[in-house]
Amino acid sequence: MTATSQLAGSTLSRRIIPCLDVRAGRTTKGVKFLDNIDIGDPVAMARRYYREGADELIFYDITASSEKRGIMLDVVRRVAAEVFIPFAVGGGLHTLADMRAVLQAGAEKISVNTGAVLEPDIVHRGASVFGRQCMVLGMDVLRVEASTKIPSGYEVVIYGGRERTGMDALQWAQRAEELGAGELCLNSIDADGTKEGYEINLTRLISRQVGIPVIASGGAGRPEHLRDVLREGCADAALVASMLHIDGYTIKDLKDYLAEEGVRVRPAPSCAMSQ
């Protein structure tokens, strides 16, 4: 197990990261990438999570790649104006110009997913120009039967879950690290939106085989799920959506629980910052 991904004895705090999936300028949520519903204004939601003590935020324009258009920079700018924590943006980023535009709009990190699969060298070029710390590789992963082509039993899927690639998830994660990715955001399509827990086996498999931080994504429904993926799954951070957007949990609820369970986290403020 790599030093960055090992929980026991680590002095690094585990991060709680709200995820804002955005379509047509509105936050949306679905189950296994289907049946998405409108759940609110991403700017107002980002403001609230920042004030509650989120460690970072991730914003995905979930239809930018499939619609073959640029990301909604006006929404990025409005969110960036409200938060003062690391803010990653992904969706439809295929060129250095796309990345530069997002960073100039206020993001601190770039998340590439479909664009990196189609043209892997964009990861290397992005890391060379903007720094490895800016490059997050987003991975949408589907559980499949293990085979010679996909020995891990996990396949990479692109275009927001719409197109299978035949690529092995572990092999792609390791290659992306070699290309210059500074972090992986690992989203299980099977667990997404189910509230039945993260895909622990997938997260542990990737975390133990790479030397960069891994963000677990997909499936959180109870605080115990975060504990399990941060501990047993060896994740460096947990992405959360439905628990915050719909189920009434706060960042403080989650951090207080994790601290009680012995997971090192940065404390949330005792009360919300003033409106």
Secondary structure, 3 states (H helix, E strand, C coil): CCHHHCCCCCCCCEEEEEEEEEECCEEEEEECCEEEEEEECHHHHHHHHHHHCCCCEEEEECCCCCCCCCCCHHHHHHHHCCCCCCEEEECCCCCHHHHHHHHHCCCCEEEECHHHHHCCHHHHHHHHHHCHHHEEEEEEEEECCCCCCCCCCEEEEECCCCEEEEEEHHHHHHHHHHHCCCEEEEEECCCCCCCCCCCHHHHHHHHHHCCCCEEEECCCCCHHHHHHHHHCCCCCEEEECHHHHCCCCCHHHHHHHHHHCCCCECCCCCCCCCC
